[in-house]
Amino acid sequence: MSTGDERGRSWLRLLLPAIVAFLILIGLGTWQVERKAWKEGLIAALTERLNVSPVALPSAKDWQNLSPARDEYTRVTFSAQFDNAAEALVYGAASAFRPDVTGLGYWVFTPARLTDGSTVIVDRGFIPEDKKDPKVRQAGQIVGPVMIVGTLRWPDTRRWFTPNDDPTHNLWLSRDPQSIAAAKGLGVVAPFYVEQESPVPPGGLPKPGKLVVALPDNHLQYAITWYGLAAALAAVFVVWAINSRRRKPPPYSSRSL
């Protein structure tokens, strides 16, 4: 085969890699379309749950029957008494559900004793880094029974890159009521925690708040990007292949012998 023929058919050697790359890009775009549908369904479901009036907190005997898929983000109300001496500080930043909170600080997780003697850990709200010491927010250390309104949440999933907690310094890097209870000797606690929305304590700290659905939904943009790259790849390859086939072989010359 002459050099001209080899150049004219060079596009064939790249056809299979181009097809594989094209299919990968199409697959990524389709995945983003599916993610968009999932995210929209999630936003709709959460919006509905978070706008329903609060119901009575399930009793301890029913806790084992609760599930995150069915019961998370249910708004509840109950009377309890905070064990302020056993509060745990979970380090973190603003939450997607709490756009009213900015900057770094701590979420104050405090055991709440229910009237039946059981214990639920309550995320009482956010405090800035400089309010870590309870003495500087003494007004918010409520003593006595309080009627709490909040939302059921389940523990964070620990990943391999999740830093270890530091119970010695009362510092936690994961919202995990079971780990907090074990470190503080609280005994059996609810498998969930309650994200408090009211009442706001005297002095305003910790800062509770009603959860709102503010999840980002950029999947359509990502899908368009992947599909656009697939279209660009196909167009560039077709143009290049056509030009390769049209390319004239070099004129015959005795020097090539």
C-alpha positions as CSV (number, residue, x, y, z in Angstrom):
1,M,0.0,0.0,0.0
2,S,1.4,3.4,-0.9
3,T,2.0,6.2,1.6
4,G,-0.9,8.1,0.1
5,D,-3.3,5.2,0.7
6,E,-2.0,4.9,4.3
7,R,-2.7,8.5,4.9
8,G,-6.0,8.3,3.3
9,R,-7.1,5.5,5.5
10,S,-5.5,6.7,8.7
11,W,-8.9,7.7,10.0
12,L,-9.9,4.1,10.2
13,R,-7.4,3.4,12.9
14,L,-9.0,6.1,15.1
15,L,-12.6,5.1,14.4
16,L,-12.9,2.7,17.3
17,P,-11.3,5.0,19.9
18,A,-13.5,7.8,18.6
19,I,-16.7,5.6,18.9
20,V,-15.7,4.6,22.5
21,A,-15.1,8.3,23.5
22,F,-18.4,9.3,21.9
23,L,-20.4,6.6,23.8
24,I,-18.7,7.6,27.1
25,L,-19.7,11.2,26.6
26,I,-23.2,10.2,25.7
27,G,-23.4,8.0,28.7
28,L,-22.2,10.8,31.0
29,G,-24.9,13.1,29.6
30,T,-27.6,10.5,30.0
31,W,-26.5,10.0,33.6
32,Q,-26.8,13.7,34.3
33,V,-30.3,13.6,32.9
34,E,-31.2,10.8,35.2
35,R,-29.6,12.6,38.1
36,K,-31.7,15.7,37.2
37,A,-34.9,13.6,37.5
38,W,-33.7,12.1,40.8
39,K,-32.8,15.5,42.2
40,E,-36.1,17.1,41.2
41,G,-38.0,14.2,42.8
42,L,-35.9,14.6,46.0
43,I,-36.5,18.4,46.1
44,A,-40.2,17.9,45.7
45,A,-40.4,15.2,48.4
46,L,-38.3,17.2,50.9
47,T,-40.3,20.4,50.2
48,E,-43.5,18.5,50.9
49,R,-42.2,16.9,54.2
50,L,-40.8,20.2,55.5
51,N,-44.0,22.1,55.0
52,V,-46.2,19.6,56.9
53,S,-47.3,20.6,60.4
54,P,-45.2,18.9,63.1
55,V,-46.4,15.7,64.6
56,A,-45.7,14.1,68.0
57,L,-42.3,12.6,68.3
58,P,-42.6,8.8,68.1
59,S,-42.2,7.0,71.4
60,A,-39.0,5.0,72.2
61,K,-40.8,1.7,71.6
62,D,-41.4,2.7,68.0
63,W,-37.9,3.9,67.2
64,Q,-36.8,0.6,65.8
65,N,-39.6,0.8,63.2
66,L,-38.5,4.1,61.8
67,S,-36.4,4.3,58.6
68,P,-34.5,7.2,56.9
69,A,-36.2,6.6,53.6
70,R,-39.7,7.0,55.1
71,D,-39.2,9.2,58.1
72,E,-36.3,11.5,57.7
73,Y,-37.2,15.2,57.4
74,T,-40.5,14.6,59.3
75,R,-41.2,17.6,61.5
76,V,-41.9,16.7,65.1
77,T,-42.7,18.3,68.5
78,F,-42.0,17.1,72.0
79,S,-41.3,18.2,75.5
80,A,-37.8,17.5,76.9
81,Q,-35.1,18.8,79.3
82,F,-31.6,19.5,78.0
83,D,-28.5,18.0,79.6
84,N,-26.3,21.0,78.9
85,A,-23.3,19.5,80.6
86,A,-23.2,16.8,78.0
87,E,-23.4,18.9,74.9
88,A,-21.1,18.0,72.0
89,L,-19.7,20.4,69.4
90,V,-19.8,19.2,65.8
91,Y,-17.4,21.3,63.7
92,G,-18.7,22.4,60.3
93,A,-19.8,25.1,57.9
94,A,-23.1,26.2,56.5
95,S,-25.6,23.5,55.6
96,A,-27.5,23.3,52.3
97,F,-30.6,23.2,54.5
98,R,-29.7,26.3,56.5
99,P,-28.8,29.1,54.1
100,D,-29.2,31.5,57.1
101,V,-25.9,30.3,58.5
102,T,-22.6,31.5,57.1
103,G,-19.0,30.9,58.0
104,L,-17.3,28.2,60.1
105,G,-18.4,27.2,63.6
106,Y,-20.1,24.4,65.6
107,W,-23.4,22.7,65.7
108,V,-24.4,22.1,69.3
109,F,-25.6,18.6,69.9
110,T,-27.3,18.3,73.3
111,P,-29.0,15.2,74.9
112,A,-32.6,15.9,75.6
113,R,-34.4,13.8,78.3
114,L,-38.0,13.0,77.4
115,T,-40.8,12.6,79.9
116,D,-40.7,8.8,79.6
117,G,-37.0,8.7,80.5
118,S,-35.6,8.1,77.0
119,T,-33.0,10.3,75.4
120,V,-32.9,12.1,72.0
121,I,-29.9,14.1,70.9
122,V,-30.9,17.5,69.6
123,D,-29.0,19.7,67.2
124,R,-29.8,22.9,69.0
125,G,-28.3,25.1,66.2
126,F,-25.2,26.9,65.1
127,I,-22.6,28.9,67.1
128,P,-19.6,30.9,65.7
129,E,-16.1,29.6,66.5
130,D,-15.6,32.3,69.1
131,K,-18.7,31.2,71.0
132,K,-17.4,27.6,71.7
133,D,-17.2,28.1,75.4
134,P,-20.7,27.7,77.0
135,K,-19.8,30.5,79.5
136,V,-20.0,33.1,76.8
137,R,-23.5,32.0,75.8
138,Q,-24.8,31.2,79.3
139,A,-28.3,32.7,78.6
140,G,-28.9,30.0,76.0
141,Q,-28.2,27.1,78.4
142,I,-31.9,26.5,79.1
143,V,-32.8,24.8,82.3
144,G,-36.1,22.9,82.8
145,P,-38.6,21.4,80.4
146,V,-38.9,23.0,77.0
147,M,-41.3,22.4,74.1
148,I,-39.2,21.6,71.0
149,V,-40.1,21.7,67.4
150,G,-37.6,20.2,65.0
151,T,-37.0,17.8,62.1
152,L,-35.9,14.1,62.3
153,R,-32.4,13.5,60.8
154,W,-30.3,10.4,60.5
155,P,-26.5,10.2,61.2
156,D,-23.9,11.2,58.6
157,T,-22.4,8.4,56.6
158,R,-18.8,8.0,57.6
159,R,-16.5,7.8,54.5
160,W,-12.9,6.6,54.5
161,F,-11.8,10.3,54.3
162,T,-14.0,11.4,57.3
163,P,-11.6,12.7,60.0
164,N,-11.7,11.0,63.4
165,D,-13.6,12.7,66.2
166,D,-11.8,14.1,69.2
167,P,-14.0,13.3,72.3
168,T,-11.2,14.4,74.6
169,H,-11.6,18.0,73.4
170,N,-15.4,17.6,72.8
171,L,-14.8,18.0,69.1
172,W,-16.8,16.0,66.5
173,L,-16.4,15.9,62.8
174,S,-19.6,13.8,62.0
175,R,-23.2,14.2,63.1
176,D,-23.4,10.8,64.8
177,P,-25.6,10.6,67.9
178,Q,-24.5,7.1,68.7
179,S,-20.8,8.0,68.8
180,I,-21.6,11.0,70.9
181,A,-23.7,8.9,73.3
182,A,-21.0,6.3,73.6
183,A,-18.3,8.8,74.4
184,K,-20.3,10.6,76.9
185,G,-21.8,7.6,78.6
186,L,-25.4,8.5,77.8
187,G,-26.6,4.9,77.4
188,V,-29.3,4.2,74.8
189,V,-30.3,7.1,72.6
190,A,-32.6,7.5,69.6
191,P,-31.1,6.3,66.3
192,F,-31.8,9.7,64.8
193,Y,-31.3,13.2,66.0
194,V,-33.6,16.2,65.9
195,E,-32.6,19.4,64.1
196,Q,-34.2,22.1,66.2
197,E,-36.1,24.9,64.6
198,S,-37.7,26.4,67.7
199,P,-37.8,27.9,70.3
200,V,-34.9,30.4,69.8
201,P,-33.1,30.4,73.2
202,P,-32.4,33.6,75.1
203,G,-29.4,35.4,73.6
204,G,-30.0,33.7,70.3
205,L,-27.3,31.0,70.7
206,P,-27.2,28.3,69.7
207,K,-29.0,29.5,66.5
208,P,-31.8,27.1,65.5
209,G,-33.7,27.4,62.3
210,K,-36.3,25.8,60.1
211,L,-34.8,23.7,57.3
212,V,-35.4,24.8,53.8
213,V,-34.7,23.0,50.5
214,A,-31.8,24.8,48.8
215,L,-30.2,21.9,47.1
216,P,-28.2,22.8,43.9
217,D,-29.7,21.4,40.7
218,N,-27.1,21.9,37.9
219,H,-27.6,18.6,36.2
220,L,-29.2,20.0,33.0
221,Q,-26.1,22.2,32.5
222,Y,-23.8,19.3,33.0
223,A,-25.9,17.1,30.6
224,I,-25.7,19.8,27.9
225,T,-22.0,20.0,28.4
226,W,-21.4,16.3,27.9
227,Y,-23.8,16.0,25.0
228,G,-22.1,19.1,23.4
229,L,-18.7,17.5,23.7
230,A,-20.0,14.3,22.1
231,A,-21.4,16.3,19.2
232,A,-18.2,18.3,18.8
233,L,-16.1,15.1,18.8
234,A,-18.4,13.5,16.2
235,A,-18.3,16.6,14.0
236,V,-14.5,17.0,14.2
237,F,-13.9,13.3,13.5
238,V,-16.2,13.3,10.4
239,V,-14.6,16.4,9.0
240,W,-11.1,15.0,9.6
241,A,-12.0,11.6,8.1
242,I,-13.5,13.2,4.9
243,N,-10.4,15.4,4.5
244,S,-8.1,12.4,5.0
245,R,-9.9,10.5,2.2
246,R,-9.7,13.4,-0.1
247,R,-6.1,14.0,0.5
248,K,-4.2,13.4,-2.8
249,P,-1.1,11.2,-2.6
250,P,2.2,12.8,-3.4
251,P,3.2,12.8,-7.1
252,Y,5.3,9.9,-8.3
253,S,9.0,10.7,-8.2
254,S,12.1,8.6,-8.9
255,R,13.5,10.0,-5.6
256,S,10.9,7.9,-3.8
257,L,12.4,4.7,-5.2
